[in-house]
């Protein structure tokens, strides 16, 4: 599988992040959003 295809497949994927609030959580959420994922934080 090539990396471009992987990112295309991730686009629109729903992701739930279970992590305490803070800088690390924000970095994680922003990375998922850059990939085109739909993110919800709990």
C-alpha positions as a printed Julia matrix, in Angstrom:
42×3 Matrix{Float64}:
   0.0    0.0    0.0
   1.42   3.38  -0.84
   1.28   6.27   1.6
  -0.87   8.46  -0.65
  -3.55   5.77  -0.75
  -3.4    5.41   3.04
  -4.09   9.13   3.54
  -6.9    9.04   0.98
  -8.46   6.12   2.86
  -8.22   8.0    6.18
 -10.08  11.03   4.83
 -13.54  11.16   6.4
 -12.8    8.46   8.99
 -14.43   9.14  12.35
 -11.93   9.13  15.22
 -12.56   9.36  18.97
  -9.62  10.63  21.02
  -9.73   9.63  24.69
  -6.96  11.7   26.26
  -6.69  14.32  29.02
  -6.97  17.89  27.78
  -3.74  19.72  27.1
  -1.01  20.31  24.56
  -0.47  16.61  23.75
  -4.16  16.1   23.12
  -4.25  19.15  20.84
  -1.3   17.85  18.8
  -2.97  14.46  18.39
  -6.31  15.97  17.37
  -4.64  18.36  14.91
  -2.75  15.5   13.26
  -5.95  13.52  12.73
  -7.61  16.62  11.3
  -4.69  17.15   8.91
  -5.32  13.64   7.62
  -8.95  14.63   6.99
 -10.45  12.64   9.86
 -13.56  13.73  11.72
 -12.43  14.0   15.35
 -14.33  13.9   18.63
 -12.5   14.37  21.93
 -13.67  12.73  25.15
